[in-house]
Amino acid sequence: MNDRLRVALTEVSTAASAFSESTTDYDQLLAAITRSCAHALKSTCSLSLFDADQVMLIPVAGHDEDPKLLAAFETMLLKPRRYEQSLVGQLSPATGNAFVPEVDLATMRERLAPDAYEFLETVGVRGFIAITMRVRGETLGVLTVLQHDRTAPLLDELDREIAAHLANLAGFALSNARLFRRAQDELTGRLSAEQAAAELHASERLLDTVLENIPAMVFMKDAKELSFVRFNRAGEELLGIPRTQLIGKSDFDLFPKDEAEFFVAKDRETLRLNQVVDIPEEPIRTAAGERWLHTRKVPITDEHGEPRYLLGISHDITRQKRDMAMLAAARDSAEAANKELEAFSYSVAHDLRAPLRAIDGFSQALLEDCAEALGEEGRGYCMRVRASAQRMAALIDDLLMLSRVTRTMVRNQNLDLGDLFRRAAATLQASEPDRRVEVEATGMLMTTGDAKLLAILFDNLVGNAWKFTARTAAPKISLGVTNDTGERVYCIADNGVGFDMAYSQKLFGVFNRLHPDADFPGTGVGLATVHRIVSRHGGRVWAEGEVGEGARFYFTLSDTKAK
């Protein structure tokens, strides 16, 4: 269960308890409804009820966590208006519900009453939700949520569902409160006490159903004795104890002394401060062994603000803690493996390249100092030894580069791929000033990625194109981009010797080469390095070509979604 859903369930259950506690006090209930809704959705909440003729909507309560901001809304929120002139009446008269995550004033101007439009424009309402409350065939009123914080995420389906649940609970609470008031007027003949009790009992059953189906342990304690007075099914299952054995007991009756003392201390802190206390982690011994809980404790007060009960909501986070421990172990293992790989790379870089330099150096000395004594055949042998040593040194360098690419942390930044492309081509041009190669980069080439890794990618791809156009009369290398597949696809193309597509799957493997070393030298590691770099960026790479008609190398990056 994600964090937002868990918080939403907590808010709904807390609101349900608040509504239940306020049922007999109509004004307190109206305030509790808007306060709970505003707190749950972090927005302004207003409640309007229909008059007896079901024609006028009369605002009866409003709430925002910021009193100054609420005052700015009062002029509009507390203005009675006909239903068809309200926001929901103008936007969704058939359903009575409206969900507008992002207000577009330009398109809504013709559909709204002038004062409603002026209100939205003046206070800068960003989005809103309106839910019509209908209970037992009776339309009670409209619960409206107004989001004005432009730094917060847009309202979404979860917000709409929370508002709908709160409106449903509020509707039942309002209906029950009305029934209770009618029951008090029994002597005047308005409604029998038996009917009111039945309706109230039905509402209590609804709240019971909500609490029973919340997938977290929910319990309630008496504020004075701290004995359990309520437990839901999830709590029974978590502890492995029937609720009949829990009700009336204290923590000291159920848990070891050290655990009970911790639980009670947090209970007393919650009641003393008269505010919510959050306990991110607490261990608890159950019938199934030790479990870890994330618990939130809430004081439930009477009309005088004195705590009467303590509400607790506990989520089992044992699996998350186990997963985090496994993740930490895996990370430590990976770090150890990386250190071993670094040690191996160091050994390759220093211990293997040193004898290769000796072989190459002494072979060169033989050629320079003993050329006549070696004869033509001996000189040929020495030259082959030098070529092999140099090739092996280049191969070691490329393998070390591949290893570094695999281990290097990706550091994303905004960059221009065209600039990296041109730098790679300029370096090659400087190494062969007599060659004339047409180089071109076109299209939207700004993206996000690791500048060092992508520079290595272009060094390899442009280097390949440069190498395989060496025998072309008018060589050309280009970089372009397309959006045809719903994502930006970059392409480096050349008009060189190309390749047979039958072997395209081998291109990106280590040591795989499609051309003889005598024709085009190389180690067969460059394209494998390209593949690793693209993979590190969450992208794909592939190639197309035709013998004698050039080659095209395509790649995507994780930041290449088409705009």
N, C-alpha and C positions, 0 to 999 in steps of 0.2 A: 504494500500500500504506500503510495507516495506521500510526501510531507503535506502537500496542499489538501489532499483528501482526508488525511488524518486530522488536520486542524479543522477542516470543515465539519467532520463528524463531531469533534469536540464542541465546536460552537453550537451546532444544532442541538446536541444533548444538553448543553448548558442553558440554551434558550428554552428548551422544553421544561427544564426544572424551574427556570425563572417564571415562565408562563403559569406553570402549575401552582407556584407559590403565590402568584398575584391574582388568581382567578376571582377571589371574593372582593377585591378592591379594583373597581373598574378603571379609575384614573391611573392607578399604579400599573395596571395591566397594559394600558395604552402606551405609557412611557416605557415599560419593559420591552414591548414589541419593537418599537422604533430603536431603542437603545441596543437591543440584541442584534437587530438587523444591521445597524450602522457599524457595530463592532465586528460582526462576522464578515462584512463585505468592504469594510474600510471606506465607506461612502456616506453621503447624507441619506437619511431614510425618512420618509413621511408616510403617514397613515391617514386616509380619508374614508369616511363612512357615508353610506347613502342615507338620505332622509327617508321618511316614512313612505313617500310616494315613489321612491326609487328614481328620482329625477336629478336631484342636486347631490354633488359630492362635497361633503363638509370636512375640511382638514381638522383633525382632532389632536394630532401629536406629530412631533418631528424631532430628530436628533442628529447631531454630528459630534464627533470627538472634540472638535474645535468650537468652543462657544461663540467666538467672534464670527466664524464662518457661518454658523447656524443663524446668527442674527441677520446676516446678509441675505439669507434665503427666506426669512420669515414673511416678508411682504408677499411673496408669490405663494409660498407653501400654505399659508393660513388664509388664503382667499377662496371662499366658496365659489363653485362654478357648476354649470350644468355638465352632465356626464359627456355629452357630445362635444363640449368645448375643452375637455381635459386632454392631456397628452395621449392617454390610451384610447380615449373615445375618438380622437381624430386620426390616430394611426392604425388601430386595430379594433374597430367597434364590434366586429363579429365575434372575436375570441375573447376580447377583454384583457388580453395580455400583449405586452410589447417588449421587444428585446432589441435595443439599438446599441451595439458595442461602441460605435464611433459615430457621433452626431455630425452629419453633413448639412450645415445650415442652408447652403445654397439650394439643395434639393428639397428641403423640408419647409421652406418659407411659405409656399403656397398652401401647404396642408395644415399649418398651425394658425391659431388665433394670434392677432398682432401682439397682445401682451405676453403670450406664451413664447413667441419667437423673440421678443425683446428681452425676456427673462433669460432664455438660453444664451443669447448673444452677450448679455451684460455680465453674467456670472461665469461664463465660460464652461458650461456643462460639456463634458467630454462624451459621456455615454449614459444610458439609463435603462432600467428594467422596471416594468410595471406589471403587477400580478393582481388580477381580480380575485377576491376571496369569496368562494361559494361553499356553503356548508349546509348539508341536509336540504338542498333545493332552494336555499335562501342566499341571495347575493348581498354580502355585507358591506363591501367597500373595496378599496384599491390600496395595495402596498407599493410604494414607489421608491426605487433606489436611484440616486443621482451621483454619478462619479464625476469629480471635478479635478482630481489630482492627475496632472498630465505626466508626472514622472512614474506613475504606477502602470503596470501592464493593462492592456485593454480588457474590458469585461469579456468573459468567455462562457462556454457552456456550463462549466462547473459553477461559476458565479450565478448563472441563471437557475441551475438546479437548487443551489443553496437558497436563493430567494424564494423559489417555489415551495421548498420544504418549510421554510420559515413562515411563508404566507399561509400554508396549509395548517401548520400548528397554531399560528396566530388566529386563523379563522375559527378553529375549534375552540381555542381558549376564549375568544370573544363571544362565540355562540354560547359557551358554557357560562360565561360571566352574565350574559343576558338572562339565561335560564335561571341562574342563581338569584338575580335581582327579581325576576318574576316570582320565584319561589318565596322570596321574602314578602311579596305582595299577595300571598295566597289568600289572606282574609278578604281581599277585594275581588277575588274570583278570577284573577288573570291566568294563573297556571297552578296546578296542584304541586305540592312538594314532592309527591311521588314521581311525577314526570321530570321535574328538575333533577331529582336524584338519579333517575335512570339516564338522563342525558349526561350528567356529570360522570356517572359511572362509565358510560361509553367513551367519554373523553379520556378518562383515566386508563381504560383498556388500550386506547390508541397510544398513549404515552408509554404504557408498559410494553407494547409491541415494538415501539421505536427503540427503547432501551434494550429489550431482549435481543434485537437484531443488530445492534452495534457490535462490530467484530473486535471490540476491545473490552477489557474488564472494567465494568462500571460498578461502583459501590457507594453506599452512603452510610455515614456514621452519625450517631447522636452527638451533638456538640458538647454536651456536658460529660457524659460517661465514655465517649468515644467507642461505643459498642456498635456493631453493624446492625443497620435496620433495613438495608436493601442490597441485593446482589443480583447481577444479571447472569445469563447463561454462560457467556464467555468467561466470566469470573469463576464460575463453578468448574468449567472445563480446564482452565489454566491451573487452578489450585488442586484440582482432583478431589474436591470436598463438596458434598451436597450442600445446597444453601440452607437446608433445614438445620445443618450442624454449624452454620456460620452466623445466622441471625441471632442477635442477643449476645454474641461472644465478642471479646476484645482481642487485640493483637497478641496479648500475652497468653491468651488461651489457645492460640493457633500456631504461633511461630516461636522459634528459639528466642531467648531473652535479648541477645544483642540485636537481632533483627527487629523485634517488637519495640525496643527502646528507640531505634532509629525511626521507625514508622510513626510512633507517637510523638517524637520530637518535631517531626515535620508537620504533623497534624496541629500541634499546639502553636507552631509558628504561623501556620495558615490562619488559624482562628484569632491569634493575637494581633497579627497585622491586618486582618480582615481584607486580604487580597490573595490573588492566585499565587501559588508557589509551584514552580516547575522543578522537577527532579529528573535530570537527563538520564541518570543511570542508578539503579538500585538492585542489588541481588536479592533473591527470595528463594527459599527452599520449598519445593512443591512435591507432590506425590511422584512426579516424573523426573525429579532431580532439580538441580539449581537452574533457575531462569533469571534473565535480566530484564528489568522493566524500565520504561520511560513513563513516569507518572506525573500527572497534573492534578493538584488539589485545589478545590474551589470552596470558599465559605458560602453557605446559603443562609441569608439573613431574614429576619422578620420585618414587619413594617416599621420598627423602630431602629433598624440597622444592626440589631443584635444577632450574632450567629446562632442558628438553630440546628443546622446540620452541616456536615462536611461532605462534599461530593468529590469522589476520586475517579479518575479515568487513567487506566494503565495499559500501555501497549507493550506487547512482548517483543523485545529487540534482541533476543538470544541469537537468532539466526544471523542478524546483521553483525553482531559482535563476533560471531564465529567466522563470518565471511571476511570481516576486517582483519581478523587475526591471520586467516589463510592468505589474504592479500599481502599483509605485511611480511609473512614468511616467504611468499613468492617474490616480493620485491627484494628482500634480503638475498634470496637465492640468485636472482637475476643480477644483483649488484656484485655478488661473489663471482658469478660466471663472467661478468664484464671485466672484473679485475684480472681474472685468469686470462681472458682474451687479450687484455692490454699487455699483460706480461709476455704472452706468446708473440704479439705483434712487435714488442720491443726486441724480443729475441731474434725474430725474423729480420727486423730492420738493422740490427747491429751485428749479430753473430753470423748470419748467412751472407749479408752483403759484403762483409770484410773479406772472406776468402774469394768471393767473386771478383772483387777489385784486384786482389793479388793475382788471380789467374789472368785477368785481362791485362794487368800491368806487366807481368813477366812475359806474356805472349807478345806484347808490343815491344818489350826490350829485346826479345829474340829476333823480331823482325828488323829492328833498327841496328842491333849490334852484330848479329850473326846471319845476316841475310844470305851472304855468299856461301857460307858453310852449310846452310839449310837446303839450299837448292830450290828449284821451283816447286817441287812437290812438298817439301818441308814448309816453305812459306805459305803454301795453300792450306796446309794443316793448321798453322798458327792463326791464319786469318779466320778459319772456320771456328777455332777455339774461342777467339775474341768475339766473333759474332754470336756464338752460343752464350757466352758469359754475359754479354750486353743484353741479349734477349731475356735471359733469366733475371737479370737485374730489373729490366723494365717490367717483367711479369710480377716480380716481388713488389715493386712500387705500386702497380695497379691493384694487386690483391690487398695491400695495406690501405689503399684508397677505398676499396670496396668495404673493408672492415670498418674504417672510420665513418663512412657514410651510413653504415648499418647502426653504429652506436651513437652517433652525434645527436644531441637533442635538437629538435626542430624549433627554431625561433622565428615565428611569423612576423612579417612586417609588410607594409605596402611597398611594392616595387614595380618597375617597368621591365617586362620580359624583353622588349625591343632593345633596351639598353644593354642587357646581358648578352643578347644575341650579337649586337654590333661589337661589343668588347671582345667576344670570342673570335669573331671574324678578323678584327683589327690585329689581334695577337698573331694569328696565322699569317696574315698579310705581311706583318713585320718580319716573320721568320722566312718568308719567300717573297722578297720585294719584286722579283721579276715576273711573278704570276699576276695575271689580271682576272679577277673573279667578280662577277656582278653580285652584289649583296643587297637584299631588299627586305624590309620589315613593314607590314601593313596591318591595319585593324586596331581594335581596342585591346591593348596588351598590358594594361594595368591589372594587377592581381595582388594576392597576399601569399607569401611563402617565405622560406628560409633563403636569404640572398646567397649565402655561401654554397649551400647544396645545389641550388638552381644554377649557379655559375658553373659548377662542375658538370651538371647536366648539359648545359650549352657547350661547354668545352668539348664534351664527348660527341654530341650530335653534330655540331658544326664541324668539329675535327673530322668526323667520318665523311661528311659531305665534301669537305675540302679534299680529303684523300681520294675519294672515289670519283672526283671530277678532274683529276690530274691529267687524264688523257682526252678530255673533252675540248673541242675547238673553242666554244664560247661558254665556259662554265658559269652556272648561275645557282645561287643558294638563296632561298627565301624563307621568311617566317610569316605565317598568316594565322587567322583565327576564324572559326565559323560557329554559328549558334543553331544549326539545323536540328540537332537531336535534343534540344532543351537544355543543353549545357555548353559552355564555351569549350571548344576543342581546338587546341593549338597544333600547328603542322609545320615541320621543317622539311622542305622539299629541295631536291637537287636534280640536275639533269646528267648525272654520271652514269656509271656502268650498270646500276640497278642490281636486281637479284631475282632468282626464281622463287615465286610465291609458294612453291611446294615445300620450301625449307623455312618459311617465315616463322614457324613455331620454335625453331632452334635459335633464332637471333639473340634472344635475351638470356640465354644460358651462359654460365661461366665456361670459357675456353672454346665456345662454339664459334667457328668462322666459316664463311661461305666462299671466301676467296683465298687462293694460295698465298703464302707468306712472301713468295718471290715476286708476286704481282703487286700486292698491297700489304705491307708489313703491319703487324698488330699482335696483341696478346689475346684477344677474345674476351676481355674483361670489361671493356668500356660500356657496352650496351647492358650488361648485367648491372653495372653501377647505375646507369640511367633508370633501369627498372626499379632498383631499390629506392632511389631518390623519389620517383613518382609515387611509389607505394607509401613511403614515409609521409607524403603529402595527401594521402587518401585518394589518389587518382588512378588512372589506367594508362597504359602505353601499348601501342601496336604499330605495325609497319605494313606498307604496301609498296610494291615495286614490280618492275618488268625488266628483264635482261636487255641492256642497251638503251633503256628509256628512263633511267633515273629511279630514285627512291623517295618515299614520303614517310616520315615518322610522325605519328600523332600521339598526343598525350593530353590528359586532363588533370586538374588539381582540385582539391576539396573546395576551393573558393571560386570554382568556375561555373556555378549555376547561372544559366542565362537570365539576364535581367529583363 
